[in-house]
Structures are given as C-alpha cells and as structure tokens.
Amino acid sequence: MHTLYDFKDAGQQTVYVKTVDVADLPKDVQAGAGDRKHFYAVHDAEGGQLALVADRRLAFVLARQNDFTPVPVH
C-alpha cells in the first residue's frame, strides 16, 4: 500500500533535536558559550532552526511546552 500522507495535517508537529558543536556556530554565539563544547538545536521538519539551547533536556522540554513532539537526531 503506497498512500501519501501529509503529516502536517496530523495535528502533531514533529521537531528534531540535534547536537551542534560550538565551533560550528557564529563567532558571537561562540563568545557567549563559555566552556561549553555543544549546544542543542531544535529544528522543524523543513530544517529551519527554531531554538538553540545549552541543555539537551531543556530542548525537549521547550519543544513539548510549545506543543511539538521532539525526536532526537543521531
């Protein structure tokens, strides 16, 4: 069975949480990173960054508080 399904209409918005190396971020963000090596980015299904936070758990909580379903990106 090959039926297309538009997940946007499912009433449940998925976002993706991934680890971001501080070294890959803009210089102004790096300057405020302190001794952190990683941040956690929350992205929508199209790849747009919605948030950047210092803690993985916070990324998931933030997503859920905004009615998103977070999933990790490995």
Secondary structure as GFF3:
##gff-version 3
##sequence-region A 1 74
A	DSSP	three_ten_helix	7	10	.	.	.	ID=ss1
A	DSSP	beta_strand	13	21	.	.	.	ID=ss2
A	DSSP	three_ten_helix	22	24	.	.	.	ID=ss3
A	DSSP	alpha_helix	27	31	.	.	.	ID=ss4
A	DSSP	beta_strand	38	43	.	.	.	ID=ss5
A	DSSP	beta_strand	49	53	.	.	.	ID=ss6
A	DSSP	alpha_helix	56	65	.	.	.	ID=ss7
A	DSSP	beta_strand	68	72	.	.	.	ID=ss8
###
